[in-house]
Amino acid sequence: MTAPKELRVSKDRRLLTVTFPDHQPFELPAEFLRVASPSAEVQGHSPEQRVTVPGKRNVAILKIEPVGNYAVRITFDDFHDTGIFTWNYLHTLGHEQEARWNAYLAELAEKGLSRDR
């Protein structure tokens, strides 16, 4: 996967726009990125260890730092910063955003959790 030609954080820090060459831009909310973080803290070391992260409705992006030529590290205002978002993972999140978001909302409901706490 080639690097995006642009990564842009909105003024309110709640939306990341990712533009890959020859693709329409993906608008990825900070909340979605936070709850889908590729970190071991969220994903675990196996599918059974994956965590459903509640209470991130108002999370914002503090900073984005390059990791080599293949990824970025996103630091959120809850100080989560251990996920390395590869170009491939960002591309996948863009294409699968609706399905992944709906699955997340279903998991919250199933577990009695909330986007607010």
GUZA-272362 format. One record per residue (C-alpha): residue in one letter; x, y, z. Coordinates in Angstrom, 2 decimals. Layout:
N
> a  X  Y  Z
...
// end
This chain:
117
> m  0.00  0.00  0.00
> t  1.37  3.40  -0.93
> a  1.40  6.24  1.54
> p  -1.54  8.64  1.64
> k  -0.96  11.86  -0.24
> e  -2.63  13.74  2.61
> l  -3.56  13.27  6.27
> r  -5.57  16.18  7.63
> v  -6.96  16.64  11.13
> s  -10.04  18.85  11.41
> k  -9.91  22.05  13.46
> d  -11.96  20.47  16.25
> r  -9.52  17.49  16.23
> r  -12.39  14.98  15.91
> l  -11.95  13.93  12.27
> l  -9.02  12.61  10.27
> t  -9.28  12.88  6.50
> v  -7.06  10.38  4.71
> t  -6.48  10.75  0.97
> f  -4.73  7.95  -0.90
> p  -3.58  8.41  -4.50
> d  -6.40  7.55  -6.93
> h  -9.00  7.24  -4.13
> q  -11.69  9.48  -2.74
> p  -10.79  10.84  0.71
> f  -11.86  8.82  3.75
> e  -13.22  10.77  6.72
> l  -12.45  8.81  9.87
> p  -13.86  10.12  13.17
> a  -11.44  10.19  16.11
> e  -13.86  8.04  18.11
> f  -13.84  5.36  15.39
> l  -10.04  5.41  15.17
> r  -9.71  5.18  18.96
> v  -12.07  2.22  19.38
> a  -10.51  0.45  16.36
> s  -6.93  1.14  17.45
> p  -4.57  -1.59  16.26
> s  -2.87  -1.59  19.67
> a  -2.56  -4.76  21.74
> e  -4.47  -2.89  24.47
> v  -7.55  -2.88  22.20
> q  -6.99  -5.81  19.84
> g  -5.36  -8.15  22.33
> h  -3.08  -10.90  21.11
> s  -5.93  -12.99  19.71
> p  -9.54  -12.35  18.64
> e  -10.75  -13.62  22.03
> q  -8.73  -10.93  23.83
> r  -10.12  -8.02  21.79
> v  -11.64  -5.31  24.00
> t  -14.79  -3.28  23.31
> v  -13.79  0.26  24.28
> p  -16.68  2.37  25.66
> g  -16.92  6.06  26.50
> k  -14.97  7.59  23.62
> r  -17.69  9.70  21.96
> n  -15.80  12.94  22.67
> v  -12.22  11.77  22.17
> a  -10.01  13.99  20.02
> i  -6.70  13.61  18.21
> l  -3.80  15.33  19.97
> k  -1.10  14.55  17.40
> i  -0.04  12.31  14.55
> e  3.55  11.18  14.16
> p  5.10  9.29  11.25
> v  6.43  5.78  11.89
> g  8.95  5.02  9.18
> n  7.46  5.17  5.69
> y  4.62  2.81  6.43
> a  2.44  4.17  9.25
> v  1.49  6.84  11.77
> r  1.08  6.83  15.53
> i  -2.02  8.70  16.65
> t  -2.10  10.17  20.13
> f  -5.61  10.78  21.45
> d  -6.58  13.19  24.20
> d  -7.18  10.25  26.56
> f  -3.42  9.68  26.07
> h  -3.85  6.39  24.22
> d  -0.92  6.28  21.78
> t  0.18  2.68  21.41
> g  -1.53  1.89  18.11
> i  0.50  1.98  14.91
> f  -1.90  2.75  12.04
> t  -0.29  1.35  8.89
> w  -1.30  2.69  5.49
> n  -2.98  -0.65  4.80
> y  -4.95  -0.53  8.07
> l  -6.12  3.06  7.43
> h  -7.17  2.04  3.93
> t  -9.09  -0.95  5.35
> l  -10.77  1.23  7.98
> g  -11.85  3.64  5.25
> h  -13.37  0.91  3.12
> e  -14.95  -1.00  6.01
> q  -15.94  1.96  8.19
> e  -19.70  1.45  8.06
> a  -19.60  -2.30  8.76
> r  -16.99  -1.96  11.52
> w  -18.86  0.94  13.14
> n  -22.16  -0.94  13.11
> a  -20.44  -4.00  14.62
> y  -18.95  -1.78  17.35
> l  -22.35  -0.27  18.17
> a  -23.85  -3.77  18.35
> e  -21.06  -4.91  20.72
> l  -21.67  -1.91  22.98
> a  -25.39  -2.70  23.13
> e  -24.77  -6.41  23.72
> k  -22.41  -5.66  26.61
> g  -24.53  -2.90  28.11
> l  -21.83  -0.30  27.40
> s  -22.15  3.30  26.18
> r  -20.29  5.63  23.84
> d  -20.48  8.20  26.65
> r  -18.92  6.25  29.56
// end
